[in-house]
Amino acid sequence: MGAALCCIVMGACQSNDPDKNTGNGTQTNSQIPEGLNDFVKGIGNVVDTKTLENGSIIMTDDKGNTITKDKDGNITIVTKEGETILIDNSIKEDPSAAKDKWYNSTWRNNNNHPVSPEMYEAIPEFISRIQTLGFHVEQKENPKDTTIIEQENENNYIIHFRNTTASLQQIDTVREYTYTRRIQYLQITLFPEEIGNEEHRYELVIENNHAVLYEKYYYYDNSTETYVLDGEWIIDSMDRYWLNDDNSFTFYQGTTTLNPTERIVSTNNQTTYFNYRRLSETQIAASNNSVSYIINERTDQGTPKLEVNDLQGNKLISLELVSL
């Protein structure tokens, strides 16, 4: 019903007092305030009416809506679904007014957030190199699971324009998300050793918790009948990686979401009405008894947008065109 009631406006909604009184403060009237039924879709026949000491009249219709009209003619509607609609006594819809460019248009904010690319640690070429040379390397996936419960506040805004009035619907929703966050790690374990033949060898060593690859050359000493080291060089290393105590490296390989569930904790749905007038081809003034806004239309980014600002020029919300 919330969406249907977005097209509500004030006509002659400030007249037509109840026509029956039971004498105990409770009144019955099959008619809602004059003109209101012409503009509010989803309002039924009034089945109960009460007049309070402060002059307010509270009406309940046969569709579960509650309509309150205070002594000044301000109207508050609480729908069966829980939406609150506020129409103060300044709101005047003029059906005979010329239809402006914004007539019957609907605008909504965009809550889509860009998805950041997944970042992960690339496996160093050092690992591929020593594997190619024949060194033993063990690789093992090592996932870590954590249960996450978090809440998110979601604010949605919808503006709908009629001839001379506009409605601003604000839907505030608190959502709770529960899921398992699995962080994928790859554990690579190195085994220091020396491989090759008598004259040309490679040696993988662990020095100060870093992996270092040596290339070594030997010559044969006839006097001792043994191969003697002729020279050695460091040809590769993993200086920027610190080994674990078991000679392993751990590399982050991404995050996966498992078993996600969602529930709505609370929702507040309120629609407020404003009178509006054109200030220029791209600017609107909107106001009621409580607040005033300046609304600027922008088309420089492809999709038509409205920016709602306070009177000091601070941008409050940005909305995109939904329909004309």
C-alpha positions as CSV (number, residue, x, y, z in Angstrom):
1,M,0.0,0.0,0.0
2,G,3.0,2.3,0.7
3,A,3.7,2.8,-3.0
4,A,0.0,3.4,-3.8
5,L,-0.3,6.0,-1.2
6,C,2.7,7.9,-2.6
7,C,0.3,9.8,-4.9
8,I,-1.6,11.3,-2.1
9,V,-2.2,15.1,-2.2
10,M,-4.2,17.6,-0.3
11,G,-7.3,19.0,-1.9
12,A,-10.1,20.2,0.4
13,C,-9.0,17.8,3.1
14,Q,-9.5,20.2,5.9
15,S,-13.3,20.1,6.1
16,N,-16.2,17.7,6.8
17,D,-16.3,17.1,10.5
18,P,-18.0,13.8,11.6
19,D,-21.7,13.9,11.3
20,K,-22.6,11.7,14.2
21,N,-21.7,11.7,17.9
22,T,-22.5,9.0,20.4
23,G,-22.2,11.4,23.3
24,N,-19.1,9.7,24.8
25,G,-16.4,11.1,22.5
26,T,-16.9,8.3,20.0
27,Q,-18.3,9.2,16.6
28,T,-19.1,7.2,13.5
29,N,-19.0,8.4,10.0
30,S,-19.0,6.5,6.8
31,Q,-17.2,9.4,5.0
32,I,-13.5,10.3,5.2
33,P,-12.5,14.0,5.2
34,E,-13.8,15.6,2.1
35,G,-11.5,15.3,-0.9
36,L,-9.1,12.9,0.7
37,N,-10.6,9.8,-0.9
38,D,-10.1,11.4,-4.3
39,F,-6.3,11.5,-3.8
40,V,-5.3,8.7,-1.4
41,K,-5.5,5.3,-2.9
42,G,-6.2,2.5,-0.4
43,I,-8.3,4.5,2.0
44,G,-11.7,2.8,2.8
45,N,-14.8,3.9,4.6
46,V,-14.5,5.3,8.1
47,V,-15.9,2.9,10.6
48,D,-14.9,4.6,13.8
49,T,-14.3,8.3,14.7
50,K,-13.1,9.8,18.0
51,T,-12.7,13.5,18.9
52,L,-9.9,14.2,21.5
53,E,-9.9,17.0,24.0
54,N,-7.2,18.8,22.0
55,G,-9.5,19.0,19.0
56,S,-7.9,16.2,17.0
57,I,-10.2,13.8,15.2
58,I,-9.0,10.2,14.9
59,M,-10.7,8.0,12.2
60,T,-10.3,4.4,11.4
61,D,-11.4,3.0,8.1
62,D,-12.5,-0.5,7.1
63,K,-9.1,-1.3,5.6
64,G,-7.1,-0.9,8.8
65,N,-5.8,2.7,8.2
66,T,-5.9,5.3,10.9
67,I,-6.4,9.0,9.8
68,T,-5.8,11.8,12.3
69,K,-6.7,15.4,11.6
70,D,-5.6,17.9,14.2
71,K,-7.3,21.1,15.1
72,D,-5.2,23.0,12.6
73,G,-6.1,20.7,9.7
74,N,-2.9,18.8,9.5
75,I,-3.4,15.2,8.5
76,T,-1.4,12.1,9.6
77,I,-2.2,8.7,8.1
78,V,-0.9,5.4,9.5
79,T,-1.6,2.7,7.0
80,K,-2.3,-0.9,7.8
81,E,1.3,-1.8,6.6
82,G,2.8,0.7,9.0
83,E,3.6,3.6,6.6
84,T,3.2,7.1,8.1
85,I,1.9,9.8,5.7
86,L,2.2,13.4,6.7
87,I,0.2,16.2,5.0
88,D,0.3,19.5,6.8
89,N,-2.3,22.2,6.2
90,S,0.0,24.1,3.7
91,I,-0.3,21.5,1.1
92,K,-2.4,22.6,-1.9
93,E,-2.7,20.6,-5.1
94,D,-3.9,22.6,-8.0
95,P,-5.3,20.2,-10.6
96,S,-5.9,23.0,-13.0
97,A,-2.2,24.1,-13.0
98,A,-0.2,23.6,-16.2
99,K,1.6,20.3,-16.1
100,D,5.3,21.1,-15.6
101,K,8.2,19.0,-17.0
102,W,8.4,17.2,-13.7
103,Y,4.7,16.2,-13.6
104,N,4.1,12.6,-12.8
105,S,7.8,11.8,-12.6
106,T,9.3,9.4,-10.0
107,W,12.8,9.6,-8.8
108,R,14.7,7.2,-6.5
109,N,18.1,7.0,-4.9
110,N,20.6,4.4,-6.0
111,N,21.9,2.1,-3.3
112,N,24.1,0.0,-5.5
113,H,27.7,-0.1,-4.4
114,P,30.6,-0.8,-6.8
115,V,32.2,-4.2,-6.1
116,S,35.9,-4.0,-5.4
117,P,38.0,-6.5,-7.3
118,E,39.2,-9.4,-5.2
119,M,42.8,-9.0,-4.2
120,Y,45.0,-12.0,-3.5
121,E,48.7,-12.7,-3.1
122,A,50.3,-14.1,-6.2
123,I,52.6,-17.1,-5.7
124,P,56.2,-15.9,-6.2
125,E,58.1,-17.1,-9.3
126,F,60.7,-18.4,-6.9
127,I,58.4,-21.4,-6.0
128,S,58.0,-22.3,-9.7
129,R,61.7,-22.0,-10.3
130,I,62.8,-24.4,-7.5
131,Q,60.1,-26.8,-8.5
132,T,61.3,-26.8,-12.1
133,L,64.9,-27.5,-10.8
134,G,63.5,-30.5,-8.9
135,F,63.2,-29.3,-5.3
136,H,60.5,-30.8,-3.2
137,V,57.7,-28.4,-2.5
138,E,54.4,-29.1,-0.6
139,Q,51.3,-27.1,-1.2
140,K,48.2,-27.3,1.0
141,E,45.0,-25.3,1.1
142,N,44.4,-23.9,4.6
143,P,41.0,-22.2,4.9
144,K,39.9,-20.3,8.0
145,D,36.2,-20.0,8.7
146,T,34.6,-17.2,10.8
147,T,30.9,-16.7,11.6
148,I,30.0,-13.1,11.0
149,I,26.8,-11.3,12.2
150,E,26.5,-7.6,11.1
151,Q,23.8,-5.0,10.6
152,E,23.4,-2.6,7.8
153,N,21.3,0.6,7.8
154,E,19.6,1.0,4.3
155,N,18.0,4.4,3.5
156,N,15.8,4.6,0.4
157,Y,14.2,7.8,-0.9
158,I,11.4,8.1,-3.5
159,I,10.1,11.5,-4.8
160,H,6.9,11.6,-6.9
161,F,5.7,14.9,-8.5
162,R,2.1,15.9,-9.2
163,N,0.9,19.2,-10.6
164,T,2.0,21.4,-7.7
165,T,2.8,19.0,-4.9
166,A,5.4,16.3,-4.4
167,S,5.8,13.4,-2.0
168,L,9.1,12.3,-0.4
169,Q,9.0,8.8,0.8
170,Q,11.8,7.7,3.1
171,I,12.2,4.0,3.9
172,D,14.7,3.2,6.6
173,T,15.5,-0.5,7.0
174,V,17.9,-2.2,9.4
175,R,19.0,-5.6,8.0
176,E,21.0,-8.2,9.8
177,Y,23.3,-10.5,7.8
178,T,24.7,-13.8,9.1
179,Y,27.2,-15.7,7.1
180,T,30.4,-17.7,7.3
181,R,33.5,-15.9,5.9
182,R,36.0,-18.4,4.6
183,I,39.4,-16.9,4.0
184,Q,41.4,-19.1,1.7
185,Y,45.1,-19.5,2.4
186,L,47.7,-21.6,0.5
187,Q,50.4,-23.0,2.7
188,I,53.7,-23.8,0.8
189,T,56.3,-25.7,2.7
190,L,60.0,-25.8,1.5
191,F,62.5,-28.5,2.2
192,P,66.2,-27.4,2.2
193,E,68.4,-29.7,0.2
194,E,71.1,-29.8,-2.5
195,I,70.5,-31.3,-5.9
196,G,72.6,-31.8,-9.0
197,N,75.7,-33.7,-10.0
198,E,79.3,-33.7,-8.8
199,E,80.3,-30.6,-10.8
200,H,77.1,-28.5,-10.9
201,R,74.6,-28.2,-8.0
202,Y,71.8,-26.1,-6.7
203,E,71.2,-25.7,-2.9
204,L,68.1,-24.4,-1.2
205,V,68.9,-23.1,2.3
206,I,67.0,-21.2,5.0
207,E,68.9,-18.2,6.2
208,N,67.4,-15.9,8.8
209,N,63.9,-17.2,8.1
210,H,64.3,-16.5,4.4
211,A,64.6,-18.9,1.5
212,V,67.8,-18.6,-0.6
213,L,68.8,-20.5,-3.8
214,Y,72.5,-21.0,-4.5
215,E,74.2,-22.3,-7.6
216,K,77.5,-24.1,-7.0
217,Y,80.3,-25.3,-9.2
218,Y,82.9,-28.0,-8.2
219,Y,86.1,-29.3,-9.6
220,Y,87.7,-32.7,-9.1
221,D,90.8,-32.7,-6.9
222,N,93.0,-35.6,-8.0
223,S,95.2,-35.4,-4.9
224,T,92.2,-35.9,-2.6
225,E,90.1,-37.7,-5.1
226,T,87.1,-35.5,-4.1
227,Y,85.1,-32.7,-5.6
228,V,86.0,-29.3,-4.2
229,L,83.8,-26.2,-4.3
230,D,85.0,-23.9,-7.0
231,G,82.5,-21.1,-6.6
232,E,78.9,-20.3,-5.5
233,W,76.4,-17.6,-6.1
234,I,73.0,-16.6,-4.8
235,I,70.8,-16.7,-7.9
236,D,67.4,-16.2,-6.3
237,S,65.8,-15.6,-2.9
238,M,62.5,-14.7,-1.2
239,D,63.8,-11.9,1.0
240,R,60.5,-10.2,1.5
241,Y,58.7,-13.3,2.8
242,W,59.2,-14.5,6.3
243,L,58.9,-18.3,6.9
244,N,56.9,-19.9,9.6
245,D,58.7,-22.1,12.1
246,D,58.0,-25.2,9.9
247,N,59.6,-23.6,6.9
248,S,56.3,-22.7,5.3
249,F,54.9,-19.6,3.7
250,T,51.2,-18.6,3.8
251,F,49.6,-16.8,0.9
252,Y,46.2,-15.2,0.9
253,Q,44.0,-16.5,-1.9
254,G,40.7,-14.8,-1.5
255,T,37.6,-14.8,0.6
256,T,34.4,-16.8,0.0
257,T,31.0,-16.2,1.7
258,L,29.1,-19.3,2.7
259,N,25.6,-19.9,4.0
260,P,24.4,-16.3,3.9
261,T,21.1,-15.5,5.6
262,E,19.3,-12.1,5.9
263,R,16.5,-10.8,8.2
264,I,14.9,-7.4,8.5
265,V,15.3,-6.1,12.1
266,S,13.2,-3.0,11.6
267,T,11.6,-0.8,9.0
268,N,10.4,2.8,9.2
269,N,8.3,4.0,6.2
270,Q,7.3,7.7,6.2
271,T,6.0,9.9,3.4
272,T,6.0,13.7,3.6
273,Y,4.3,16.1,1.2
274,F,5.5,19.4,-0.1
275,N,4.4,22.2,-2.3
276,Y,6.8,22.8,-5.2
277,R,7.4,25.5,-7.8
278,R,9.8,25.9,-10.6
279,L,12.7,28.3,-10.1
280,S,14.4,27.7,-13.4
281,E,14.6,25.1,-16.1
282,T,16.6,22.9,-13.8
283,Q,15.7,24.0,-10.3
284,I,12.8,23.5,-8.0
285,A,11.8,24.9,-4.6
286,A,9.9,22.5,-2.3
287,S,8.5,23.4,1.1
288,N,5.9,22.7,3.7
289,N,5.3,24.2,7.2
290,S,8.4,22.5,8.6
291,V,11.2,22.5,6.1
292,S,12.3,23.8,2.7
293,Y,14.5,22.3,0.0
294,I,16.2,23.4,-3.2
295,I,16.2,20.6,-5.8
296,N,18.6,20.8,-8.7
297,E,18.2,18.6,-11.8
298,R,21.4,17.4,-13.5
299,T,21.8,15.6,-16.8
300,D,25.6,16.0,-17.3
301,Q,26.2,12.3,-16.3
302,G,23.9,10.7,-18.8
303,T,21.1,9.5,-16.4
304,P,18.9,12.4,-15.3
305,K,19.4,13.1,-11.6
306,L,17.9,15.2,-8.8
307,E,20.0,16.6,-6.0
308,V,18.1,17.6,-2.9
309,N,19.8,20.5,-1.0
310,D,19.0,22.4,2.1
311,L,18.8,26.2,1.9
312,Q,22.5,26.5,2.8
313,G,23.4,24.5,-0.3
314,N,24.4,21.2,1.4
315,K,23.5,18.2,-0.7
316,L,21.3,15.8,1.3
317,I,20.4,13.1,-1.2
318,S,20.8,12.3,-4.9
319,L,18.1,10.5,-6.9
320,E,17.9,9.0,-10.4
321,L,14.9,9.1,-12.7
322,V,12.7,6.0,-12.5
323,S,9.8,7.0,-14.8
324,L,8.0,9.9,-16.4
